[in-house]
């Protein structure tokens, strides 16, 4: 079997290239050459091109885990990492946890005009100064009415940051007489969660605050509060 391949010049291709064809060819070459330049462009480090590794480098830079090498202009992705640098990276990236609690009989709740800081939690936010990390705060609190003679009663709880700014919605619990007229004690549990964005390399304080919002009985509150820091959104 014989196979013939036609390698003659196509009819649409001119035998001699005019200036117009030469200009079009030059533009095509420029377009091909310009593609790598665009690919190598970067919003952080000129030596980390868009593509493999770019998103990861941007994330840990945002989180304050790393900085560029030398003057900080480049990232130096192929440089070796020393054991000291490894420890620094892990320290900045690793989430830290802290906790606090109070037990029975609990804090006496104040009024709306003068609320009570039932729990205060201090936590360290790791990382290099000038960036932010996330702090997930969880509080589990129990409102207690030692007597419910003058109930139903209400207690309102919310979370505050260290500036005193209220950051969560109100969580209202109602306490009633569980013994049908004898005024026995009542307990109602409530959970509050909030994720803060906090500056790195700082100490932050968070508060679980509460007050009596209904009824004339003395109400108390006790529970626990935890905070976990992490560099990236979950």
Buried (B, 14 or more C-beta within 10 A) or exposed (E): EEEEEEEEEEEEEEEEEEEEEEEEEEEEEEEEEEEEEEEEEBEBBEBBBBEEEBEEBBBBBBBBBBEBBEEEEBBEEEEEEEEEEEEBBEEBBEBBEBEBBBEEEBBEBBEEEEBBBBBBBEBBBBBBEEBBBBBBBBBBBBBBBBBBEEBBBBBBBBBBBBEEEEBBEEBBBBBBBBEEEEBBEBBBEBEBEBBBEBBBBBEBBBBBBBBBBBBEBBBBBBBBBBBBBBBEEE
